[in-house]
């Protein structure tokens, strides 16, 4: 299997495929597989590659990608929990931010997306800064 013998190639290939913006159902299947089955068995450097090359490009909200971002956060909440030992240090606490921001206000959808993106960007930047 490609993902067990050459994980970097698998991750790069999947990243390229997902960049082509496949249908959401196909995106869900790939993410559920890579995060639920492949990720737990990877070495730490490949885990980081999964997060940076596959997950990060899908995290932020925009009008055309709103439903995709919501699906990604839902999958992350299911597969990347601390209880399963699959949590990513870089994403720790981010799902809570998304949940709180979505439930927080009944304002404009665009404003909510902007607020979520800002909070996520700050959180992730702080984690990057402290890990350096």
C-alpha positions in Angstrom: 0.0 0.0 0.0 1.3 3.4 -1.0 0.4 5.1 2.3 2.3 2.6 4.4 5.4 2.3 2.3 5.7 5.9 0.9 3.5 8.2 3.0 5.0 11.4 1.6 3.9 10.5 -1.9 0.5 9.5 -0.8 0.0 12.8 1.2 1.3 14.9 -1.8 -1.0 13.1 -4.2 -4.0 13.4 -2.0 -3.3 17.1 -1.4 -3.1 17.6 -5.2 -6.4 15.8 -5.7 -8.2 17.7 -3.0 -6.9 21.0 -4.5 -9.0 20.2 -7.6 -12.1 20.8 -5.4 -13.8 17.4 -5.6 -17.4 17.0 -4.6 -17.9 17.2 -0.9 -18.9 13.6 -0.5 -15.6 12.5 -2.1 -13.7 15.0 0.1 -15.4 13.5 3.2 -14.5 10.0 2.2 -10.8 10.9 1.7 -10.5 12.9 4.9 -12.3 10.3 7.0 -9.9 7.7 5.6 -6.7 9.6 6.0 -7.5 11.1 9.4 -9.2 8.1 10.8 -7.1 5.2 9.4 -3.8 6.5 8.0 -2.9 9.4 10.4 -2.8 7.3 13.6 -0.2 5.0 12.1 2.1 7.7 10.7 5.4 8.9 12.0 5.2 12.5 13.6 6.8 14.2 10.5 4.2 12.6 8.2 1.4 13.6 10.6 2.6 17.2 10.4 2.6 16.9 6.6 -1.0 15.6 6.6 -2.1 18.6 8.7 -0.1 21.2 6.7 -0.7 19.9 3.2 -4.2 18.3 3.4 -6.1 19.8 6.3 -4.8 23.5 6.5 -6.0 24.5 3.0 -9.5 23.4 3.9 -9.9 25.0 7.4 -10.9 28.6 6.7 -14.3 29.7 5.8 -15.3 31.7 2.7 -18.7 32.1 0.9 -18.0 29.5 -1.8 -16.2 27.1 0.6 -18.4 27.5 3.7 -20.0 24.1 3.5 -16.6 22.4 2.8 -15.0 24.1 5.8 -17.9 23.0 8.0 -17.6 19.4 6.8 -13.8 19.5 7.5 -14.4 20.8 11.0 -17.0 18.1 11.6 -14.6 15.4 10.4 -11.8 16.8 12.6 -14.1 16.8 15.6 -14.9 13.1 14.9 -11.4 11.8 14.1 -8.9 14.0 15.8 -9.9 14.0 19.4 -7.5 13.9 22.3 -9.4 10.9 23.7 -8.3 8.8 20.7 -4.7 10.1 20.9 -5.0 11.5 17.4 -5.1 15.2 18.3 -2.9 17.6 16.5 -1.0 20.0 18.7 -1.3 22.6 16.0 -5.1 22.3 15.9 -5.7 21.8 19.7 -8.5 24.1 20.8 -9.4 25.2 17.2 -12.6 23.0 17.0 -13.9 24.7 20.2 -13.3 28.1 18.6 -15.3 27.2 15.5 -18.1 25.7 17.6 -18.3 28.7 19.9 -18.2 31.2 17.1 -20.9 29.4 15.1 -23.2 29.2 18.1 -22.2 32.6 19.6 -24.0 35.2 17.5 -27.0 35.3 15.1 -25.3 37.9 13.0 -24.5 38.1 9.3 -23.0 34.8 7.9 -20.1 36.7 6.3 -19.3 38.4 9.6 -19.4 35.0 11.4 -17.0 33.5 8.8 -14.7 36.4 9.2 -14.8 36.2 13.0 -14.1 32.4 12.9 -11.2 32.9 10.4 -9.7 35.6 12.5 -9.9 33.6 15.8 -8.5 30.5 14.1 -5.6 32.4 12.5 -4.6 34.0 15.8 -4.8 30.6 17.6 -2.7 28.7 15.0 -0.2 31.6 14.7 0.3 31.5 18.4 0.9 27.8 18.4 3.4 28.2 15.5 5.2 30.9 17.4 5.5 28.9 20.6 6.6 25.7 18.8 9.4 27.6 17.0 
